[in-house]
Amino acid sequence: MDSLLQLAADPAAWAALVTLVVMEIVLGIDNLVFISILSNKLPQAQRPRARSIGLSLALLMRIALLFAIAWLVALTMPVFDLGIQGALNEHGDPSFETAFSWRDLILITGGLFLLWKATKEIHHSVDPAPTGDVMDAKNKAITNFGAAIVQILMLDLVFSIDSILTAVGMTHHVPIMIVAVTIAVGAMFFAAGPLAEFIHKNPTIVMLALGFLLMIGAVLIADGFGVHVPKGYIYAAMAFSGLVEGLNMVARKARSRGAPATETKH
């Protein structure tokens, strides 16, 4: 108890908490976009429940990993090495790693799953199946609540490991990490509903979000191979794309408001 009070009285601890909360919220955007897209494939009545369960699992998984930091850090130790000498970068170091840890394998698996899921959803959006029994058969797994939760759980694990390893690199105080993760997931709870509704009402946003998932999947795979892409570049690209799409939405609304007046004039 005394250690917690000392930690609460330390300005450096508060600065670390604020920084970590912001970082966890930013890292949670990927998780939130995936949960929103997947929950929107379910019937309307099941969507809020799927989002709540998905985010609750994300919170529980992150806290559990925080109490298993020693095991989590062990995941970064190499488990096998391909022994392949890659090309050298400008610093004389290999451009990619050939020694893989369990963390690398989890990131690669999660990235491949994201690529597969996003590509499948894009294909469905571009070339939808005909209505009827064929459509129902193809979408059976998508509209099944249990299947959606399993897919959310898989990606929660990948994003949780990445999130907690980032937190461990920023502070060694477990209480600060628990508070930061709880606040970040709480913010995701508030944002999940409006974000999912916004994505549902704007089909072009769905395609943009699926494009983000493709990019995130590629980054996870690259990270698993030891090619570290700065997250700032990724989120800057996402923000710029979102800004452009926002301008397109404003332009479309302006044209739709002007169309009746133009027809009346003619």
C-alpha positions in Angstrom: 0.0 0.0 0.0 2.8 2.4 0.9 4.5 1.7 -2.4 1.3 2.6 -4.3 1.0 5.9 -2.3 4.6 6.7 -3.1 3.9 5.9 -6.8 0.9 8.2 -6.7 2.9 11.0 -5.3 5.6 10.7 -8.0 5.2 13.2 -10.9 7.2 11.0 -13.1 4.7 8.2 -12.6 1.8 10.5 -13.6 3.7 11.5 -16.7 4.3 7.9 -17.6 0.7 7.1 -17.0 -0.6 9.9 -19.3 1.9 8.9 -22.0 1.0 5.2 -21.7 -2.7 5.9 -21.8 -2.3 7.9 -25.1 -0.1 5.2 -26.5 -2.5 2.4 -25.6 -5.5 4.2 -27.1 -3.5 4.7 -30.3 -2.5 1.1 -30.4 -6.1 0.1 -29.6 -7.4 1.7 -32.8 -6.4 -1.4 -34.8 -8.2 -3.6 -32.4 -11.3 -1.4 -32.4 -11.6 -1.2 -36.2 -11.4 -4.9 -36.5 -14.1 -5.5 -33.8 -16.3 -2.8 -35.4 -16.1 -4.4 -38.9 -16.7 -7.9 -37.7 -19.5 -7.0 -35.3 -21.3 -5.2 -38.2 -21.5 -8.5 -40.0 -23.8 -9.9 -37.3 -27.6 -9.2 -36.9 -28.4 -5.8 -35.5 -29.5 -7.2 -32.1 -26.2 -9.0 -31.5 -23.7 -6.3 -32.5 -23.6 -4.4 -29.1 -23.1 -7.7 -27.3 -20.3 -8.8 -29.6 -18.5 -5.5 -29.2 -18.8 -5.6 -25.4 -17.6 -9.2 -25.2 -14.7 -8.4 -27.6 -13.5 -5.4 -25.7 -14.0 -7.2 -22.3 -11.8 -10.0 -23.6 -9.2 -7.5 -24.8 -9.1 -5.9 -21.3 -8.9 -9.3 -19.4 -6.3 -10.5 -21.8 -4.1 -7.4 -21.3 -4.4 -7.5 -17.5 -3.6 -11.3 -17.5 -0.5 -10.7 -19.6 0.6 -7.9 -17.3 0.6 -10.4 -14.4 2.5 -12.8 -16.6 5.2 -10.3 -17.7 8.0 -12.8 -17.1 6.3 -15.3 -19.4 5.5 -12.6 -21.9 9.2 -11.4 -22.0 10.2 -15.0 -22.5 8.1 -14.9 -25.7 10.7 -12.6 -27.2 13.5 -15.2 -26.9 14.4 -17.0 -30.1 13.0 -20.5 -30.5 14.6 -21.4 -33.8 16.9 -19.9 -36.4 16.7 -20.4 -40.2 20.4 -19.7 -40.5 19.8 -17.6 -43.6 22.0 -14.6 -44.1 19.9 -11.7 -45.3 21.0 -8.6 -47.2 22.7 -6.0 -45.1 21.2 -2.5 -44.6 23.2 0.8 -44.5 24.3 0.1 -41.0 25.8 -3.3 -41.9 23.1 -5.2 -40.0 20.9 -7.9 -41.6 17.8 -6.3 -43.2 15.6 -9.0 -41.7 15.8 -11.5 -38.8 16.2 -15.2 -39.3 15.8 -16.1 -35.6 12.1 -16.3 -34.7 10.6 -16.0 -31.2 7.0 -17.0 -30.2 6.1 -13.3 -30.3 7.3 -13.2 -34.0 5.3 -16.2 -34.9 2.2 -14.8 -33.2 2.6 -11.5 -35.0 3.1 -13.3 -38.4 0.1 -15.5 -37.8 -2.1 -12.6 -36.8 -0.9 -10.5 -39.8 -1.7 -13.4 -42.2 -5.2 -13.7 -40.6 -5.8 -10.0 -41.0 -4.7 -10.1 -44.6 -7.0 -13.1 -45.3 -10.0 -11.6 -43.4 -9.6 -8.1 -45.0 -9.1 -9.6 -48.5 -12.2 -11.8 -48.1 -14.3 -8.8 -46.9 -13.1 -6.7 -49.8 -13.9 -9.4 -52.3 -17.4 -9.8 -50.8 -17.9 -6.0 -51.1 -16.7 -5.8 -54.7 -18.3 -9.1 -55.9 -21.2 -9.9 -53.6 -22.8 -13.3 -53.8 -26.3 -13.6 -55.2 -29.2 -13.6 -52.7 -30.8 -16.8 -51.6 -29.6 -20.1 -50.2 -26.1 -19.7 -51.7 -25.7 -16.3 -50.0 -26.9 -17.7 -46.7 -24.5 -20.7 -46.9 -21.5 -18.4 -47.6 -22.3 -16.0 -44.8 -23.2 -18.7 -42.2 -19.8 -18.4 -40.5 -19.9 -14.6 -40.6 -23.3 -14.2 -39.1 -22.7 -16.9 -36.4 -22.1 -15.1 -33.1 -19.7 -17.7 -31.7 -17.5 -17.6 -34.9 -17.3 -13.9 -34.6 -16.2 -14.0 -31.0 -13.6 -16.6 -31.8 -12.1 -14.4 -34.6 -12.2 -11.3 -32.2 -10.5 -13.4 -29.5 -7.7 -14.4 -32.0 -6.9 -10.8 -32.9 -7.3 -9.6 -29.3 -4.5 -12.0 -28.4 -2.2 -10.5 -31.1 -3.0 -6.9 -30.4 -2.7 -7.5 -26.6 0.8 -9.0 -26.8 1.9 -6.0 -29.0 0.2 -3.6 -26.6 1.7 -5.0 -23.4 5.2 -5.4 -24.8 5.0 -1.7 -25.7 3.8 -0.8 -22.2 6.7 -2.9 -20.6 9.2 -0.9 -22.7 7.8 2.4 -21.3 7.5 1.7 -17.6 8.3 -1.1 -15.1 5.5 -0.3 -12.7 2.7 -2.9 -13.2 0.0 -0.7 -11.4 0.6 2.1 -13.9 0.3 -0.3 -16.8 -2.9 -1.8 -15.4 -4.5 1.7 -14.9 -3.4 2.8 -18.4 -4.7 -0.3 -20.1 -8.0 -0.1 -18.2 -8.5 3.6 -19.1 -7.6 2.9 -22.8 -10.0 0.0 -23.1 -12.7 2.1 -21.3 -12.2 4.8 -24.0 -12.6 2.0 -26.6 -15.9 1.0 -25.0 -17.3 4.5 -25.4 -15.9 4.8 -29.0 -16.9 1.3 -30.2 -20.7 1.9 -30.7 -20.4 5.3 -32.6 -17.5 4.0 -34.7 -19.3 0.8 -35.7 -22.5 2.8 -36.5 -20.4 5.3 -38.5 -18.7 2.5 -40.5 -22.1 0.9 -41.1 -23.7 4.0 -42.4 -20.8 4.9 -44.8 -19.9 2.1 -47.2 -16.8 3.9 -48.4 -15.5 4.0 -44.9 -15.9 0.2 -44.7 -13.5 -0.1 -47.7 -11.1 2.4 -46.2 -11.1 0.5 -42.9 -10.5 -2.8 -44.7 -7.6 -1.1 -46.4 -6.3 -0.2 -43.0 -6.6 -3.8 -41.9 -4.6 -4.9 -44.9 -1.8 -2.4 -44.0 -1.9 -3.4 -40.4 -1.6 -7.1 -41.3 1.4 -6.4 -43.5 3.0 -4.4 -40.7 2.5 -7.2 -38.2 4.1 -9.7 -40.7 7.0 -7.3 -41.3 7.5 -6.9 -37.5 7.5 -10.6 -37.1 10.3 -10.8 -39.6 12.3 -8.1 -37.7 11.5 -5.3 -40.1 10.2 -2.6 -37.7 8.0 0.0 -39.4 7.5 3.1 -37.1 3.9 3.2 -36.0 3.8 7.0 -36.4 4.1 6.5 -40.2 1.2 4.1 -40.2 -1.2 6.2 -38.1 -0.2 9.3 -40.1 -1.2 7.5 -43.3 -4.4 6.4 -41.7 -5.2 9.9 -40.5 -4.4 11.4 -43.9 -6.6 8.8 -45.7 -9.4 9.5 -43.2 -9.2 13.3 -43.8 -9.4 12.8 -47.6 -12.4 10.5 -47.2 -14.0 13.0 -44.9 -13.6 15.7 -47.6 -15.1 13.3 -50.1 -18.1 12.7 -47.8 -18.6 16.5 -47.4 -18.4 16.9 -51.2 -21.0 14.1 -51.8 -23.4 15.7 -49.3 -23.0 19.1 -51.0 -23.7 17.5 -54.4 -26.7 15.7 -53.1 -28.1 18.9 -51.6 -27.5 20.8 -54.9 -29.0 18.1 -57.2 -32.7 18.8 -56.5 -32.1 22.6 -57.0 -30.4 22.0 -60.3 -33.2 19.7 -61.6 -35.8 22.3 -60.6 -33.9 25.0 -62.4 -33.8 22.9 -65.7 
